[in-house]
Amino acid sequence: MMNEKVKAIMTKDPITVGADDSIEKAANILKKFKIEHLPVVDSNNKLIGILSFYDLWEMNKCHEEYKNIKVSEIMTKRVAKLNPGDKVGSVAEIFLENLFEAIPIVEDDNTLVGIVTLVDVIWYQYKKEYPRHYGDFVHFKDYHLDNISK
């Protein structure tokens, strides 16, 4: 059941931040869209890191200081990433082995094209197991991420 390609479950064109953006901007995005991970990209949309809500918490600074701290100062630079053609099973394996909750999806040239979260994998499995009930839920990802401007 985990042989489907990642591109089938990934959020396409995820919300991103740049390395020079402030932590204040990143925190506002995380809060506004109720997400926990932000890929960090350069001006060519190449993945250079990832920032999580946990990173903000671990930084242990007051919110007033956020405007003076750049994303590059706390982002994770060594990022596990997958290709859109990789299997959903690969996502699950990375999550389980590393306790990650999100994986950026990139093309071979490191261009960011999506993100897969732990919730995406759960929805994928749920749809496979209970296809008749899936329509009873508002899929949170479809509700807010497809209709925002960056």
C-alpha positions in Angstrom: 0.0 0.0 0.0 3.0 2.3 0.3 4.1 1.9 -3.4 2.3 5.0 -4.7 4.6 7.9 -5.7 5.2 10.8 -3.3 3.8 13.3 -5.8 0.3 11.8 -5.2 0.2 12.9 -1.6 2.6 15.9 -1.4 1.4 19.4 -0.9 2.5 21.2 -4.1 4.1 24.6 -4.0 4.3 24.8 -0.2 4.6 28.0 1.7 8.3 29.0 2.0 10.6 31.5 3.6 14.0 32.8 2.6 17.2 32.6 4.7 17.2 36.4 5.2 13.6 36.5 6.4 13.1 37.2 10.1 12.0 34.6 12.5 9.1 37.0 13.2 7.8 36.6 9.6 8.3 32.8 9.8 6.5 32.6 13.1 3.6 34.6 11.8 3.3 32.3 8.7 3.4 29.2 10.9 0.7 30.6 13.2 -1.5 32.0 10.4 -1.7 28.8 8.4 -1.5 26.4 11.3 1.5 24.6 9.9 4.6 23.3 11.6 7.3 23.3 8.9 8.5 25.9 6.4 11.0 25.0 3.7 13.7 27.6 3.3 14.6 28.4 -0.3 16.9 30.7 -2.2 15.8 33.2 -4.9 15.7 30.3 -7.4 13.4 28.2 -5.3 16.3 25.8 -4.4 15.9 24.1 -1.0 18.5 25.3 1.5 16.9 24.3 4.8 13.8 23.8 6.8 12.4 25.7 9.8 9.9 24.1 12.2 7.8 25.4 15.0 9.9 23.2 17.3 13.0 25.2 16.1 11.4 28.4 17.4 10.5 26.8 20.7 14.0 25.4 21.1 15.6 28.8 20.4 14.1 29.9 23.7 13.9 33.6 22.8 11.0 36.1 23.6 8.8 37.0 20.7 10.1 40.6 20.8 13.5 39.3 19.7 12.1 37.5 16.6 12.4 40.5 14.3 16.1 40.7 14.9 16.9 37.0 14.2 17.2 35.6 10.6 15.8 32.3 9.5 19.3 31.2 8.5 20.5 31.4 12.1 18.2 28.6 13.4 17.0 26.7 10.3 18.1 23.1 9.8 20.6 23.0 6.9 21.1 19.3 6.5 17.7 18.3 5.3 16.3 14.8 4.4 14.5 15.3 1.1 12.9 13.1 -1.5 12.0 13.2 -5.2 8.4 13.3 -6.4 8.9 9.9 -8.0 10.0 8.2 -4.7 7.5 5.9 -3.0 5.3 6.8 0.0 6.9 4.0 1.8 10.2 5.9 1.7 8.5 8.8 3.4 7.2 6.5 6.2 10.7 4.9 6.6 12.4 8.3 7.0 9.7 9.4 9.5 10.1 6.3 11.6 13.9 6.1 11.5 14.5 9.8 12.2 11.3 11.0 14.0 10.8 13.7 11.4 7.4 15.0 10.7 8.0 16.7 7.3 10.1 16.0 4.2 10.6 18.6 1.4 10.2 17.2 -2.1 12.7 18.4 -4.7 13.5 17.8 -8.3 16.9 16.4 -9.2 18.3 20.0 -9.4 17.1 20.6 -5.8 14.2 22.8 -6.8 11.4 22.6 -4.2 8.2 21.2 -5.6 6.4 20.0 -2.5 6.3 18.8 1.1 5.0 15.7 2.7 4.0 15.7 6.4 3.2 12.9 8.8 -0.5 14.0 8.5 -0.3 13.5 4.7 0.8 9.9 5.2 -2.0 9.3 7.7 -4.6 10.7 5.3 -3.1 8.5 2.5 -3.5 5.4 4.6 -7.0 6.4 5.8 -8.2 7.0 2.3 -7.0 3.5 1.3 -8.6 1.8 4.3 -11.9 3.8 4.4 -12.5 5.4 1.0 -16.2 5.8 1.5 -15.7 7.9 4.7 -12.9 10.1 3.4 -15.4 12.6 1.9 -16.9 13.1 5.3 -13.9 15.1 6.4 -12.6 18.5 5.2 -9.0 17.7 4.2 -7.2 20.5 6.1 -4.4 20.7 3.5 -6.9 21.3 0.7 -8.8 23.9 2.7 -6.0 26.4 3.1 -2.8 25.8 1.3 -4.0 25.7 -2.3 -5.6 29.2 -2.0 -2.9 31.4 -0.5 -0.4 33.8 -2.0 3.2 33.7 -1.0 
